[in-house]
Amino acid sequence: MKSIQVEITLKPKPRGFHLITDEILNRLPEISEVKTGIAHIFIKHTSAGLTINENADPSVRRDFESHFNRMVPEDTSLFEHTLEGSDDMTSHIKSSILGHSVSVPITNGSFNLGTWQGIYLCEHRNNGGARKVCVTILGD
């Protein structure tokens, strides 16, 4: 059993849902050594999340952003925790709904995702900046 752990700083992205599968893989040359395993990807922030979904049609990512903005509106009268702006508490709620980690199987040195699946960074802040993810790989 081999274990690898790498912290990756993702490039800053605007608010929205962004495919980061390739950005992660490009920073993980060690994955090529794993025949069978699992990658656990954890984001080290409370105002952004991770999920796996459609990787082909960009309208899916735009629809995610629209849906979450309707579901958790930026109305500061609804929240006490608004010190960092109208996107402060709403970002925490959205990241809790989506979650802070995903697990992906590894087969023959690459992520074993479905044909139309990709890993999303769910950026909920207007100016979230660079985001850090910790990737832990266990495998043979």
C-alpha positions, 0 to 999 in steps of 0.5 A: 500500500502506497500513500501520497499526500500533496497540497495544491494551490489552485489558481484564483477563479471568479465566483461560480463552478469551475472544472479543476480535474486537469488542474489537479492531475497536472499537479499530481505526477505521482498518480501515474505510479498507482495501479488501483487506489483512491484519491481523497480531495479536500478543500481547506476553506469554508467559503468554497466547496467541491463536487463532481458533475457534468464536465462537457456542457458549460451551461450546467455550471452556470445553472448550478450558480443560478440555482444556488444563488436563488436557494441562498440569496445574498440578503444581509437582512437574513444573516448575522454573520456578514462582516466580510460582505453580502457573500460572507454567510451565504458562501459558508452555507453553500459550501456546507450544502455541497461539502468540502471533499470528494473521493475519486477511484484511481485506475491505471494511474488516472482518475476513474471518472465517468465519461461526463464527470469532472471535479468542480471547484464551487467558488462562492465568494466574489473574490475568493482568491487562490484555494488550497486542496489537500489530495491524499492518495492510497493505493497499490 
